[in-house]
Amino acid sequence: MIARKAALFRLYPTPGQAAQMAQIAGACRFVYNLALEQRRDWWRQYRAVTGGNISYASQCRELTALRADVEWLKACPVHTLQQALKDLDRAYQNFFAGRAAYPTPRKKVVNDGFRFPDPISLIVKRTGKSSGQVKLPKLGWVKLRGWQALPGEICTITVSRRAGQWFAAVQCEREVAEPKPSTLPTVGIDMGIAVFAALSDGTTIAPANHGKKALRALRKAQRALARKKRGSANRRKAIRRVAKIQQRVANARKDFLHKHSTIIAQNHGVVVVEALEVRNMSASAKGSAEQPGRRVKQKAGLNRAILDQGWGMFRAMLAYKLADRGGRLVEVSAAYTSRTCPVCGCVDAANRKTQADFVCVACGHAANADTNAAINILRRADSALKPVEAHRVKRPREAGTSRRKAA
């Protein structure tokens, strides 16, 4: 089978290369937004004149004519501009399929990136123990650090800028043998805030709370940013400081999730987790002017703590790391897992005395509340618990499959 993976490198361009990369990113953003405006606002006139709908092919033809008239677009690699149109076309396909919201315009600083799709013109080579170079069209050789062996043949290279730093994500593909089904034990995982993850075998993982630790510095930097004049050089510096703090938090969280997901994937064949709807769980409680919300500040703090854990990224890491080893990630309904007794099946809110203690009011079974929930999650992957079956428990499904197909 074909396996695709990516290697991420930090780029160190010269000032001239950095300026040219910023120009290419701006051109791709311009083309994306212009094509979005055409599809959003001018599709009726376009159809009346041409008799057809706007498509990726038609917009590519118009891009060729546009580059002939605009010099700064002609200076950018045509493939990167075509990839921006392809991204927009994919965004519309996801919207019409119900997988994503309606496409929105790209913004400077937030969406600074472009992609080279032609592997013939792309070269990555090592020049030292932890250094190397990547050859990109119209940019030449760009230095990079953090060398790692490429996991296959180069397919595409995506260049992006985050917090003023440039990165190159090199996507590779290679032919690998189908992994044999894993014979390692199965485990259930209950994810939370006070305890990041509790495994059904009794192991617990303490939360790192990287965002909470950096909250004071972030607030100070954001207050300084709010006092800067728009368009000034000091405001740009303040924006850079805020972005660097946020990037450090994101990098630390990603490192934490990678380490623990790797350990779990190496020691288990099937991992069962809750199908948590993080977007709904972290929705604002502010309400409206007519019906204002209650305990808005407390809910905002809870939302911040939920998003600080990175549950979605953790599930995604577990899914592909288990698949590489012949394992599986299964998601089950989270309903009543913390209220159910695994011994007698009693479902009662009074079973969970405190955040950490579970004591069944029917049979007296006592256990750690998070570990107890993980046991219920594990059992639900095989067959729904009888007392909970009536409480709209959904059938287990493998991560990555749609709910409509699993029903």
N, C-alpha and C positions, 0 to 999 in steps of 0.2 A: 504494500500500500504506500501511498505518497504521504509523507509527513512534512508539515510546514512549521517552521519555527523562526524566530527573529532574534538577532543579537543587537543590543543597544550600545552605541558608542558616544562618548562626549567628543564633540568637534572643537578644534581650536583654529578657526579661520584667521587669516590675515585681515587687517582693517578693510582692505579692498574687497576681499571675498565676503566678509560679513555684510558690507554695504550691498553687494550684488545679491546675496542670499535674501536680504530684507526686501530688495526690489522684486525678486522673483516671488516671494511670499505675498507681497502686496499686489502683484499682477494676478496671481492665482485667486486671491480674495476678490479682486475687482471683477474678474471674469465670472466667478461663481455668483456674486451678487447681481451682476448684469443679467446673467442667464436666469437667475431666480426671478428677477423683476419681469423679464420677458414671459416666462411661464405663468407668473402670477397675475400680471396686469394686462398683457398684450396678446394672450392666446386667442381671444375672439377675433381681433383684427387680423392676426396671422392666419387663422383658419379661413377667414373670408377672402383674403388675398391669394393664398397659396392652395387652398382647398384641402390642406392636411393639418395634422397636429404637430406641435413642437416636440422634437425628439432629440436624443443625444446626437444622432447623425446630422440632423439639420442644423443644430447649433454648432457642431464642429465645422461645417461648411461656412457658416457665417463667421466663425472665429478666424478662418483663413483669410477672408476678405477684410476683417477688422485689423489683423496684424499687418496687412499690406498698407494700411493708412496710418497706423499708430506706431511710431518708432520705438517707444519704450516697451511695447508689447512684443515687437519683433526681436528685441534684444534678449528676451526670455526664451528658454527652451520650449518648443511647441508642445512636447509631450506632457510637461507639467501643467500647462493650461488645459490640455485635453483631459487630463486626470481630474482637474477641478470640475469640468463638465460631467465627467463620469460619476464623481461623488454626488453631484446634484441629482443626476438621474437615479442613482441608487437611493438617495434620500426620498425621492418621490415614490419609488417602488415600495419602500418600507412604509411610507405614509398610506398609500392605497391598500397595502396588505394589512394594515392595522398594527404594524409592529413599532411605529414611531409617530411622533407628532408632526405637524406640518413643518416643512423646512423653514428655517429662519436665516437672515443674512449673517454672514461671517463678520467678525469684528477684529480690528487691529489689536495686537498684543494677545488677545484670547485665541485667535486662530491664525497663528503665524506658522505656516508649514506648506510643503509641496512634496510631490512624489515623482520619482523617476521610474518608469515601468519597463525600460528596455535594458535587459541584462547584458547585452553585447557591449554597451558603452560604459558599464559600471565595473570598477575594479577595486578590491580591498586587499591591501597587503600589509604585512607586518614589517616594522622597521627597527624595533627594539623589544625589550622584555615586556613592556606594558604600553607600547606606542605603535602607531601604524599610520597609514594614509588611505584615503578613499578618493578615487578619481570620479568626478561628477561632470556631466556635460556643461560646457561654458564656464565652469568654475575651476577646473583643473584639479590638481592634487590638494586635498585638504587634510591637515594633520588631525589625528585623533588619539585619545588616551583610553586606557582601560581595555587593553586587547583581550579578546577571547576568540577561540577557534570558531570559525563559521560552521553552523550545523547543516551544511549542504551547499548546493549550488545557488547562486544569487538569483532571485526573482525580481525584487523591487527594492528600492532604497527610499525611505521617507525621511525627509529632513524637517525638523521642527525646532522652534525656539520657545524655551520656558524659562522665565525669570532672567532673561538676558543671556541665557546659555543655549548654544546650538547642539542638537543631538541628531544622530543618524540611526534609524532603525532599519537594519538589513534583514529583509525577509528571505529565507532560504527554503529549499525543498529538497528532499532526498527520498529514495526508495528504501523502506524498512520492512522487515518481516512482521506479520501480524502477531501481536503479543499473545502469549498463551494466557488463558484465564487464570487469575490469581487464586491461590489456595490459602491465602492469609486470612486471619479471622475478620469477622464483621464487627463494626462498631457503630453506635449511635452517638450523635453529638447534639447537645443543647447549647445554643449560643445566647449570650446575655451581655449585660453591662457590668454588674458587680463581679461576675466571673465570665471572662471572654468565651471560653468553651469548656463544657463539662462532658467528658466521655463516659459511656456506659460502663467502662471497666473501672471507674473510680478516679481516673486521672482528671485533673483540672488545670486550666491555663489561665493565669492571672491577666487582666487587661493591661495593656501598655499605656493607653490614654495619652498618646502623643499630642493630640490637639489640645487637650486640657492643660498639659504642661507648658505649651507654648502660647496659651491664651493671653497671658498678661503682656508678653512682648508683642503679640499681634495687635492687641487693643491699643497699645502705646503707639505702634507704627501707624495704625489706621487713624488715630486722632491727629497725628502729625500730618498725615496725608490730607485730611479734611481741611486743614488750615492753609494749604498751599494754593496759590493762584493757578487757575486752569490755564494750560498751555505753557507754563513756565518750566525752566530746566529743573528747579527744585521739586516741582510736582512729579516730574519724570523720575527723579532720584527716589522720591518717597514711594512711588509705585513700585520701583525695583526692590526697595527694602521689604515692602509687604509681600511681594511675590517670592522673595528668597525665603522668608519665614514659612510661608505656605508650602514651598517646595521641600524645605527640610522636614516638615511634618509629614508630607506625602511620602518622601523617600524612607523615613524611619518606619512609617506604618507598613509600607510595602515590604521592607526588609523583615519586619516582625511576622507578617503573614506568610511570606515565602518560607521562612525557617520552620514555622509550626506546620504548615500544610505539607512540606516535604517529609517531616518526621511521621505525620499521620499516614501519608500515602505509602511510605516505605514499610510500615508495619501492619497495614490493613488492606484487605482485598475489596471489601464493599463498605462504603461509608454512607450512613443514613443521616440526613440533616432535615431541618424544618424548611418548608417553603415559605419563607418570610417575605411579606410585601413591605419592603423597607420604605418605599415612597409613601405608602399609606400610613405607616407607623410614624413617620417623621413629618407628617403634614402639620401645618401651622394651626394653632387654636385661636387665632386672632378674631375670626368671625367677620362680621360686617358692622356698619354703623347702626343698622336697625337691630341686629342681634349680635352684640359683642360677645366674644368668647370669655371663658372663665379660666383663671389660673394660667394666663397666657405666658407669663415669665417662667413659671415652673415647667410648662410644656416646651418652651423654647430651650431650656436647659436639658430636658430629656431628649429632645430632637438632636441637640448638639452631641450628646453622649452616644446616641444611637449611630449617628453618621461617623463618629470618631472611631468606631470599631472596625468598619470595613467588612461587614458580613458578606456583601455581594462579591467583592474581590476575593475573599477567602473561599467562597463556594466555587468561583471560576477557577482558582488555582488548584483546588482539590480535584475538580473535574478533569482537567487535562493531565495532571500528574498521575492520577489513578489510571486514566486511559492508557498512558504510556507504559504502565506496568501491568496491564491486563485487568485492572480493577474497574469498579463502577461507583458513581455517585448517585444516590437515590434521594429524591426529595419527597417528603410526606407532609400531610397537614399538621400544623402546629396546634390545632384546637384541643384544649383541655389536657395537653400533655403534662402540665405542671400541677393539675388537680386530680389526676387519676392515680389510684393505688395499684401498683403492679401485682400485688398479692391477691386481693379480693375483687379488684375492678371497680371500687367505689369512686364515683366522680362527684366531688364536693369542693366548693371554694374554701371551706373551713379546713380542708386537709393541709393546706400550706399555711402553717402558723406564722412564719416569718419568711424573709427572703431566702434564708439558708436552711430552714427546718421544714421537713415534711412529716406529719403525723396523721395517719388515717383515722378518721372519726369512727369508722366501722369496725376495723380489725386491730387497730392500734399499731400497725406497721410504721416504724420510724426510720428515716433515712435522710441523707442530704437532698435538699429539694432539687438542685440542678442535676445531680447524678440520677435521681429518680425520674426526672423528665427525660433524660437521655435514654434510660432503659425503655420507657414508653415509646420513644421515637424509634428505637431499634426494633421493637416488637411490631410496630405499625407497618414496617416495610414488608413483613412476611404476611401478616393478616391483621386486619383491624381488631382492636380489642372490643369484645362484645358490648360492654357497658357504654363505650364511646361511639359505637357504630351508628347510633341514632342521632348523634350530634354532628351531622353534616360533615363527616370525615371523608375526605377525598381519597381515591385510590392512589397508591404510590406511583410515582413516575420517575423516569431517569432524567437527570438534569440535562437541559438542552432541547427536550421535546416539548411540543406545544400541548397546552391543556386540552385543546379540542381533539387532538389525536389520542391523548391518553384516556379520554372519557369513554 
